[in-house]
Structure formats: C-alpha cells, structure tokens
Amino acid sequence: MDSYDVIAPATGAVLTTVPMNGVEETDAAIAAAERAFPGWRAVAPGDRARLLRRFAAVVDAHLEELAQLEVRNSGHTIGNARWEAGNVRDVLDYYAGAPERLSGRQIPVAGGLDVTFHEPLGVVGIIVPWNFPMPIAGWGFAPALAAGNTVVLKPAELTPLTAVRLAELALEAGLPEGVFTVLPGRGDVVGQRFVTHPGVRKVCFTGSTAVGKSIMAGCAERVKRVTLELGGKSANIVFADADLEKAAAAAPGGVFDNAGQDCCARSRLLVQDSVYDKFLELLEPAVKAFRVEDPALETAQMGPLISAAQRSRVESYTSAADVAFAGSAPDGDGWWFPPTVLLARDTADRHWREEVFGPVVSVLRFRDEAEAVALANDTEYGLSGSIWTRDVGRALRVSRGVDSGNLSVNSHSSVRYWTPFGGMKQSGLGRELGPDAVLGFTDVKNVFISTEE
Ligand code: NAD
C-alpha cells in the first residue's frame, strides 16, 4: 500500500507517514463492515450502550494524548483540542443512551396490531474534513453505531491522526473488529468508493459545497441516504441597542476561532449605521489583543492555517481589499495569518460573498431591521449566525427571519451535542447531533400482525 507524509502546520515539518488506502483496501474494509453488521445489530441494546460508554471512558482516559496529537497535526490551540477530544467522549456518552430508547410506535388499527421498528441501515460511510477532525467524526460515528450500524470513516488527507487513534481506542474498549474502521486516503478514491459501493447504505459528508453536491448526485444513483454539512457565510448582526462592549469583545472569537477555518465562522459583520464607527473603535483593540501564537501554549487563542495552499487562498481575498485593521501573527515557519478585518464596499465584494475559511471578517453597515435580515439572507448559505440586541421582540423576529440552521442571540454559541446542528439552503441537508440524530441512521419499518382467528 502507498503511504504519504502528514505535515505539522505550525512548523511545516513532516510529522509522520500514514497509509494511503486505495479502492482495494476500501472494498475490503466495507466487506468487513458488512460481515460485522449482523452481529453488531444483534448486540442487546443494554450491551451496545455499555460498549459505547466504555468507548467514551477510553477516549476520556486518552484525552490529553488526543488533544496533543490534534495540536501537532491540525495546529489547533491546546484549549480547543482538549474541548474537541472531550466532545468525542460526550457525544459517545450521549448516544450511548440511545440503544435502549430507540422505541418504535404502536399504532391503532382494526383487526390486529401495528408496530414500527427503527432498523439500522447497514454500513455507514463518514467523510470528514480537516477543520474539526475529531468532533465531526464523532457526530457521525457515535449515533450511527448506537443505532446498530457499522461504520467506515475517511478522515481528511491532511488530518488523519486523531481518527486513526480513535479507531484503535474503539478496539481497546471492546468494540468488535469491523464495527468501526478508519481509512486514510484520498477523497476521490476512498470517499468516492463510499458513494459508489452498493454495500454502503448511507454517506455522511462534511466539507465543501462543491464536493457535497457531487456526493449527493452520486448517492442518487443508488437512492443512498445522505447527510450533508457544507459551507457557510454566517452573519453577525449588531443592532444599535446592543451591549456594544460585549458584542465587540465577542466578535473576534466568533470568527477567528480555529483560525476562521470553521463552517460556522461569523465572517460577515453587519453593524447598524448609527453605531458603526463606535463599534469599529471597540473592535480594533479586541482584534489586536487576539493571541496568535504556538498552538501548544496554554494562552494561544489562534494557531496557524492548515496548509500553505489555504494561506494563499486566504491571501487572495485580503490582498485587493480595504483592510480596516489586523492583528498579529508569528513570522517564520508554519502557515500563519493575522486576524484581519476588511471593509466591504458593497455586497458584490468577493470577500463578502465567498467563504474565505480563514481569519478574515468583512464589515458592512445596515439601516434598519428589514435591511439587516435581507443582507443576512443574501447568500446561498444558511448555516449559522448571531444577533446582538437588547430588544427581545427584535431578537425573536430576526431569529425567525434569518434563514440559518443555528442562530445565537447575544452570544456566539458553539455547537452543543444535545441540540440539533445543520444547515439551510446550500449549507446542508439533514441534521446532526441532538435527540433525533440517531433516527437518521435508521429506516422505519412498519409491521402489521393480524389478530384474526
Ligand atoms: P473538501 O470538500 O475538499 O473535503 C472534505 C472531505 O471530502 C475530505 O475528507 C476529502 O478527502 C473528501 N473528498 C474530497 N473530494 C471527494 C470526492 N470527490 N468524493 C468523496 N470525498 C471527497 O473540504 P475541506 O477542504 O476538507 O473542508 C473545508 C470545507 O468544509 C469548507 O467549505 C467548510 O465550510 C466545510 N465544512 C462544513 C462543516 C459543516 O458542518 N457544515 C464543517 C466543517 C467544514
């Protein structure tokens, strides 16, 4: 089997080498997952729950190791990386509660008994991007396994290390061979095989909208179930009646966290006319104080970008734009980029319309509530967003008016595993997390039993 180098984004140095799986290895892993499926679905609900809880406990015991691995492989700050490993543990614990609660219904009918079952689908293929390697993997595999499916998972080429380790920890926790397999490799080889292989019954894809569309088209060939979590261009709307100090202090975290490589990044900042100048005055020191440094330092708020290619991409947005002000970033090796605030001339600006996926926020002013909602919705994306106001009625009206799957008022709420997450419009299809996600890994079967003599 071929192999490839994994690079540390904070230094540009080679970290390690991992196998590059091809179609043959992918087919073998899918076949093993198909063989493991009947046994796994037959594990008694309480026992499957216990195995998932044990998996969570093993992840917890290796939390620091996983976090340090993510700092090295992805350049995430150590604080974020600990949260991410803890998120995998918590998501496993949460869905470990699902097997004994996966009840069907008993529906009144004449002449018999009608009941429904939530049947697992079979093998589920999960395709993960590089920006949040651990959480996004867990949001797929935890509910899929809880519902009785077996899983094959492809991490992003750039960030395979924590996923590979999680698969080892699953075995250590006692999950049977073939139930959860991680396959590093290329998207257009391994990922594409998940789409075309008849044995894979559902594909969960997180990544770019362009690839997501091709995955959906491919899944249509076999009427394969598909969940898509795609890009975003979320708005952070600041009304004149907001607590401006608080909104300005929170704005950098809402867009520069994970170096802006976050599908939920509030990368369009809409500020009401009457407080526009004052808000930018408050924002400048907050941006300049945002600590961009070695992600292994406890004080780091932001690390490097994931790759040289990503840095060039981000630069292509800022080089021709009006820069209001920028923070700082280390010089030297690694793919560093400072937090940058751009002034949008109008909504046609490329940096206003396209997902930059870097530490860049574009600012535009608005007159009134109607215009704020119209500007927020003037995008094909609809993933996230924030609304800052002290007026409860306005908070509710704007929350209902903005076409996004996840909104927060007077905060940039991060994802909570027990609440649903997903996008509207071209940001995605289906929902992950929350109480209902496990149902997305099942099909409903209706059974009628005659009581006639
Ligand atoms: P990407 O679409 O290039 O890759 C994502 C994954 O898909 C990778 O594992 C890749 O190997 C695989 N892939 C690529 N081509 C494929 C193909 N033809 N068939 C099957 N799999 C294929 O995206 P990326 O650059 O890794 O991630 C950045 C993008 O992901 C951003 O646009 C971001 O907004 C989006 N994202 C969305 C969410 C969300 O929840 N909505 C979360 C994280 C990232």
Boltz pocket constraint, residues with backbone or C-beta under 6 A from the ligand:
constraints:
  - pocket:
      binder: B
      contacts: [[A, 127], [A, 128], [A, 129], [A, 130], [A, 131], [A, 132], [A, 136], [A, 154], [A, 155], [A, 156], [A, 157], [A, 185], [A, 186], [A, 187], [A, 188], [A, 189], [A, 190], [A, 191], [A, 192], [A, 206], [A, 207], [A, 208], [A, 209], [A, 211], [A, 212], [A, 214], [A, 215], [A, 228], [A, 229], [A, 230], [A, 231], [A, 232], [A, 262], [A, 263], [A, 355], [A, 357], [A, 383], [A, 423], [A, 427], [A, 428]]
      max_distance: 6.0
